[in-house]
Each structure stands twice: as structure tokens, then as C-alpha cells.
Amino acid sequence: MPVVKLTLAYDGTRYAGWQVQPNGPSIQAEVERALSALHKAPRRVTAAGRTDAGVHARAQVCSFPEERPLPEKAYVMGMNALLPPDIAISAAALLPEGFDARRSARGKRYCYRIENRPTRFPIGRAYAWQLFRPLDAGAMGEAAALLTGRHDFAAFQASDCEARHAVRDLGRLEVRPEGEALVVVAEATAFVKHMVRNLVGTLVEVGLGKRPPAWVAEVLASRDRKRAGPTAPPQGLALECVFYGDELHAQGG
């Protein structure tokens, strides 16, 4: 049976996360509602990753098997007419049987934005962590370099994470200045729950001068979540890309 692959972007501000849940609106529920309207029958989708409440996506991917798929353009135009303004389908593709948005993924790229201004900036508050004390981007980059590679990231794992273990391959973690902001770019084959936000919170401890860069290696080795920095707030995080081919290590990744 063919599989429909959808690439979508969303502003996660008013959602309880990707996954359907009883405590609030979800991205998945809106996508499945639009799909069901198009096909005039219920449809369920699988996503590449379950973003948390308040987290955004520029290129999330979901998929579903479909015996009688519509033209690709119908999914883009039709669903965008049915979805709320903060969710949009950017591309659709018909793929052979066996493709699965989650199981077929080879990795993901997340970006976390920190606005480092003297005072708060209302326009950016929904899409960045706003910090008003100067951050040392060089020290944060030095610390980030100590965290790349294959490690047990239990020190950066949420306490309620359901993963069997926290060993992950973090191929890229860099701190990139962008004007009055810093962007933390993280690429890995997979992430544990809250891993990027906990990494960012730990790097910020270094950037504020509270800890030296070498401290992050001690935190990593400890496998103790209590040793790491606080969890960065969700609004600065966005899923940038899901990799399905050799592009994981392309473009500096």
C-alpha cells in the first residue's frame, strides 16, 4: 500500500504538543481532522517526533498508508484550507510501502534560539528564550564541543522519559551568534525527552559564567540529571529538519 508523506510547519504556542492528549489541543489532532475531512473517513498519522507543548516546527514529517491516495497537490492545498493558521502543509509525496515517518528517519536537527538583549523584546517572546545578562558565546561553544559524539545522555534526560536508555549519537552541537541572539544547533540520530532543552540550559550556565566549559563533561559523565542546568523554556525550540538520507552529515552536520 502506498504511503503519503507530509511535511508541515507549525507554531506550537497554543498546543499541548504534537501528540493527541486529553489535556489540551494537539497538532496531531488538527492534522488528522483535516485528513479525515479530505478523505471523508478517519485517518491516523505517525510523526517523526513528538514535539512538546509550546515547541515549534519548521519541517516536521508525518506519514500514513493510503490505498487510494489523492494527488500530492490536493494534500497541500486541501489541508491548508482546512487547517488553522498556525499549522501548514509545505509538501506532500507518495512513497512506496514500508516508509514510516518515525522508523525511517535517520536523524533530526533542532535549533534553539536565545535572544540576548538588555531588556525584554515583546515581538520575540513566543519564539525565543529571552535572557538579559550577557552570554559568552565562545565559552558556550567550547562546552558544546565536549558533548558531541556517542554518549549516555542520562544527565540531560527528562525524568519521565520512556526511552529504554539514553545512549545517543550527537553529531553536531554548536552555538551560532546571530545579531542580538544565539542559536544552538543540535543534530543527532535520535534524542531523549527534553534533551535539547536540557543541553541548552546547561550551556547557558557556562555562558553566564556560573560554570567553566569543562564542567559539562563532568555532568555528562555523571549521568545525573540533577548535576545539569535547568530545562530551557519550550518556546525557543524548533524542529528544523528530519533526515531520511545521507544529508544528516551534510552542510556541516
N, C-alpha and C positions, 0 to 999 in steps of 0.2 A: 504494500500500500504506500503511495507517495506520502511525503511529509512536507508540510508547509512550515517554512522558517520565516519568522517575523523579527525584524529589528525595530526597536522602539526607543523613544526618549521620553523621560517624564520628570516633572518637578514633584519630588516626594513630600513636599511640605505638609500637605493636608492628609497624608495617608499613613496608616499604621504599618506600612511596609509592603513588600511585593505580595506576600502570601495571604490567601484568604484567611480571615480570622474573625472571631466574634466581637472583638473589642474596638472595631473601627473600620473605615473603608480601606480597601486594598487595591493596588494596581492590578493584580491578577483578576479580581472580581470584575473590574471595569473592562478589561481586555476580553474576558470570557463572555461578558454580557454583549459586547459589540459583535464578537464572532458568532454567538448564538443567534443574534438578530440577522446577520448576513446569511447564515446557513439555515435559518428557520428551524433550528434544532440545537440542543445543548452541545457545547464543545468545552473541553478541558485542555489547558496548555501546560507545558513544562518549561520552566525558565532556566537560564544558565546559572543564575544565582539568586538567592533571596535577599534583596536589599532590605535594610531595617527601616523603621519609622523615621521619616524626615530625610532619608538618603535619596539622592537623585541618580539619574542615569542618562547618559548621552547615547549609549548604544547597547542597551540590554537586548538579549536574544531569547525568544521563546519559540516553541515548536509544538506541532500536533499532527498526528496521522489523519489523512483525509482521503477517503475513497473517491470522492468527486470534487477535487479542488476547483476553486474559482480561478479566473485569470489573476495573475500577480497584481496587476493594476487595481483590480477590484478590492483586494485586501487593503491596499494603501489608501485609495480614495474612499472606499466604502467605510472602512473602520474609522478613518479620520473624521468622517461626517457623523459618526455615532459616538465617538469618544469625547470625554470632557476636554477643555482647552489645555489642561496640564499634562495630557498624555497624547503622544502622536506616533503613528507608524511611519518610519522613514524608508523601509524597504521590505519587500516580500520575495521569497524564492521558493520554487518547488524542487525538493531534493529526493533522492532515492530512499526507499525503505531502509531503515536502520539508523538514520540520522536522529539524534536526540540532543536538544539544546544543552542539556547538562552533561550527559555522559560523553558526548562527542567533543566537548570543549577541551582544549589543551592548555588554557590559561586565561587570566584576566588581567586587565590594567585598571587600577583605581587612581584617581587624583584627589588629593585633599588640599583645599585652599584655605590659607590663613591670611587675613588682612591685618597688617601690622601698622596701624595708624596711631597718631597721638590721641585721637578721640574716636568715638563710635561713628560709623558711617551707615545711615539707615538703608540706603539702597542695597548694600551688600549683605545685610544681616541674615537673609534666608539662604545664602549660598556660600558662606564662609564663617570660620571661627574668627571673631574679631578680638585681637589682643592689643593692648595699648602700651605695653612695655617693649622696648626694642629687643628683637631676636637676633642672635648671632647665627646667620645662615651658614657660615663656614664651619662652625663647631657642630651644627646640626648635620651638615653633610659628612663631616668626619665620623660622627657617630653612626650615621646611616650606613656607611661603608662597612662597618663592623657587623652588621646584621644580615647582609646578603649571603646567599648560599643555602645549602640544605641543613636545617637545624630543627630542633624541637622547640616550637614557639609557645610552649605552655604558659610562659610568663606573660604572653600577650593574648591569651585566650579567655573569652568570657566564661564565667563560672557555670553558666547554663548551656554551654556549647555541647552539642550531641555527637560531635566527631569522636571516633574511636581513639584517635591520637592527634597530636599537634605537630607532627613532623611534616614540614612543608619546604618546597624549593622556592626561595625568594630570589628571583633572578635580577631584580632591579629595585633599588630603593634610593631615590635621590631627592635632594632639596633644590628647587629651582626658583631663584628670585624673579619676580615679575612686577616691576614697579614698586608699589607700596604693599605688595603681597608676596607670600612664599607659597609655592605649590610643591607638595610632597607627592612624588610619583612612585607607585608600587606595582610591580608585576610579579606574578607567581603562577605556578601551575594550579594552585588552589590556596584558599585562605581559610583559617578557622574563624569562628564568630568574633566580631569586633577586633580582629587582628590589625587592620589598618588603622583604625581609630586609636587603639592602644599603642601602636608603634608611634603614631603622631604625638600622642600625649606624652610619651617618653622622650621623644626628640625635642619637644618644647621645653621640658625640664632642662635639657642641655642648652638650648637656645637662650633661655632666661639666665643662664649662668648658675643655676642651682646645683648642677652636676657636671663633671668633666665628661668629654666624649667616651673615654674608656669605660665609664660606668655602665654603659648599655651592654657591653659584653658580659659583665658580671650578672646583670639582670637576666640576660638570655641564658646563661649557664645555670642560673638558679632554678629555672622552671617554676618560679614562684610569682604568681600574678601580683601579690602584694608588694613586690620589690619594684615593679614597673611604675610608670607615670599614670596619671588619670586617663580615663577614656575621653578622647576628644569628642565634642558635640557632633551630632549627626549631620547638620546642615552643610558642613564643609566638604562632605564626601560625595563623590560621583563615580559611578561605574562608567569608565571611558570606553572600554573595548573588550570583547570576548574573542579569543583566538581559537581558530579551528585548523590552522595550517602552520607553516614554518614562520609565520610573522611574529611569533612570540619573542624571538630574539632579534627582530629587525628594528631598525630605527633606534639603535642604542638600547634596546630592551633586553 
